[in-house]
Amino acid sequence: MHLIKELYSLAASDRKDELLLYLKNMEEAFVNPKEHVGSENNRIDGILNYILEKAENELNTVEVKVNIPEGLHMDTFHFVIIIGNLLDNAIEAARQTDDKYLSFKMTMEKGILYMDAANI
């Protein structure tokens, strides 16, 4: 959601050069991110790798454990928004701590998806 708001703001204020640069940076991040997650679910991996790379650049320690099935049957559009907001908030809070630590875990057990983000 943050990405869309930023894109809309740049477009609405007629800042074409900044908008194009922002889109180019997004494309590079999504196309060639450092792989932190490889769950076989490209949409989820894409947003996780993008945000976790950002976290790794801003924090001292980033620990990730993702174990989800390939054929996750859910609306990934809304799920990606939830993951993005969860991690954006966790990164922002971790930035304000002395340790600058983030742990993110996502697992599926008995048909229930668990997500845990900790910044302490």
PyMOL commands that set and color helices and strands:
alter all, ss='L'
color gray80, all
select helices_A, chain A and resi 2-12+16-31+42-58+76-95
alter helices_A, ss='H'
color red, helices_A
select strands_A, chain A and resi 61-67+101-109+112-118
alter strands_A, ss='S'
color yellow, strands_A
deselect
rebuild
show_as cartoon
